[in-house]
Amino acid sequence: MARVVRSGVLFVVHVLAAVALAACTSKGVIVESVKDYGPGDQLDGAVISGDGFLKGMTDPGSDWSAVARYTNGAVYDTDFIDREIDQRGHDDWYFDKPGVAISYFTGHGILAHGCTTIRCATSSTCIRLGANRQLDYGACRFSPLGAPLCCYMVDRAFVTHSAADSFGGVVNYTSGPVRFGESRRSGGWAGAGTNGGSNLVVMDISHGVLPPYWRETLQNAFAGVHLIATLMTAGGDTMTTAERGSTFAARWASAPDGNVAQAWLDTMAWLPSFLGDPCPGGGGGRGFNGCGCHIVVAMDATAQGAAEKMGESWSQLRNDGFDGKGNSFYQARWLCNYRLTSGDQAAWVLP
Amino acid sequence: MSRLAAVLTFVLLTSCSPTPMPNMDAPGTIVRTQGDTPGYQHGVDRSKFVAGQTVRQRFADGYVRWEGDNGVFAVNPVSGAAVGTLTSARLAATEAAGTAPPSAEKHALMVRDYFLNAGVPADQIAGVDDLTLLAERGEVRSKERAQPVIIGYISALRRQIGEVPVPDSVAWARIDERGVVLGEGVHWPAIPKRTIEDARELRALAADPARLRTVMTALPAEATDGKVAIRHTHAASRSAPIAVAVYVVQFMPPGDDPRGVAKAPVELNFDRQGKRVVLPSEREPAAPETPRR
């Protein structure tokens, strides 16, 4: 009799745990893609890449669900702006909606690279007076495509093209009103409320991050989101590659227990090899004109939290219980389309 | 047996019966029709990727998967693309063990030898590209910059048939110092004889710039340089495989956007008649737009 009662109690506990986990789980996918930037500026491949990701994740039988698909003029810049930071924004209705696990944007990035024409041999010479009469410490940055130049951190953004844009079509995710992933489970520590949702944001854009500023570029955008994945050019430009989205989705379809961050990196290895300019010294292509990398960044309140997020599988990505509780610690992981033999800052920046 | 019991039994049996496996190419050399340039089908018996001690085979999410405790070896039965992926937990444990990766040069040789021994045709390997995997960690607001660390390489074979590159074909792997395969991907389809002949004709055309311009009348004025390549359906595709010989051009679209938009190069493919070729991966699906609030 006692055994029957114990079995019954265990059964109830398991059912309650499953219900609780289901309540903590997001499975939605939203894709916003912009190809049409006006006459003479068509980003061929952008909508196909976004659609390829959405279709690959939500084919019949998948337990991911398609939340929304917007393209071209139906992609408003306000879709990405946090309402608590700027009340013109409505990311809680769109890109960062509760219940969304993965938010995918594909379109133009911006050119501004922060690099001067001042040659350097060490970063210690790259100091200038900034806009607020504060010292601006730069980096003596180089790439296989160019000599070392003094470069400074600049905000990064992606671009929309809609008659309904309220921010000039420029979504500044560095110092602008962009916050991803704030939820009841992350808490409102980012000052963005708790009405967000995304656990993975993908920005399939040119110059999503420029070396070595991966943490500075993204820290404000981390408000609970587990991972942000994007493209980093190290000399050259990104090619809009129609296959990128479907190839990333295929990483989930082939291995749902695989690592999400590594899946984004491995995506590059599958892309066409020598379309696009080569990277001097060997390599290149694979979605870049020149030298570039797929990069993923994780942030949380603790070093362990950041490590756990970088280690998430696709199944774990859905768990809103893992939403970030802060952005004090980070991990970054990236795969570059060329050979590096030195991983220290000298690979990107002369110290 | 009561009717309810019969129904429950039927439901149980049908829900437990395995999904039938789709047809796939057998691992090894692929030739569809006589005269094709052979491809290579990677398979679980030729791969050194270890999914686990006990492996279960099933068909799910469009992939035939061999699933084990370490990871999964999966094949897309439509494209033939094969991939080996460690579980997230196994990848973390492997990297936490801290074994230094082989040098880039050694890694490239190891991967090339691995795929040659598996069955990739030696005369189709144009070279090996090294992709570098790095990681960094630290405090976001620290004044000290953390040091990136190279945690491994992915080496990827480049395919060429005669003098013609085949950029959509892939064979890549990440291998550790002991030769353990930590991840891999192979998509190396057979190429029809007709496509090879078209590529030869295109090469002859490309070698004669005056004749090229009379045929390629649709080439944009900005496209000053091009190359002949064989393109085929990509690895993630679920549609019937095709391969075409094309003349590929790339150019930057003219004009500047006042918002400082980073314009991306345009890439166009043309066949030997000068007609624009739209690859299957470039066709925009007609999908509905979600209504906005």
Interface residues (C-beta under 8 A of the other chain):
Chain A: Y37 G40 D41 Q42 L43 D44 G45 V47 I48 D51 G52 L54 K55 G56 D59 G61 S62 V67 A68 R69 Y70 T71 A74 H90 W93 H108 G109 I110 L111 A112 V159 G168 G169 V170 I205 S206 H207 P212 W214 R215 Q219 D237 T238 M239 T240 A242 E243 S246 T247 A249 A250 R251 W252 A253 S254 A255 P256 D257 G258 N259 V260 Q262 A263 L265 D266 M268 A269 W270 P272 S273 F274 L275 G276 G282 G283 G285 R286 N289 M299 A303 A306 A307 G311 E312 S313 Q316 N327 S328 F329 Y330 Q331 A332 R333 W334 L335 C336 N337 Y338 R339 L340 T341 S342 G343 D344 Q345 A347 W348
Chain B: A60 D61 G62 Y63 R65 G71 V72 A74 N76 A81 V83 T85 L86 T87 S88 A89 L91 A92 S103 A104 D129 D130 L131 T132 L133 L134 A135 E136 R137 G138 E139 V140 R141 R145 Q147 P148 V149 I150 Y153 I154 A156 R158 P165 P167 D168 V170 W172 G183 G185 H187 A229 H234 A235 A236 S237 V248 Q250 P253 P254 G255 D257 R259 G260 V261 A262 K263 A264 P265 V266 E267 L279 S281 E282 R283 E284 P285 A287 P288 E289 T290 R292 R293
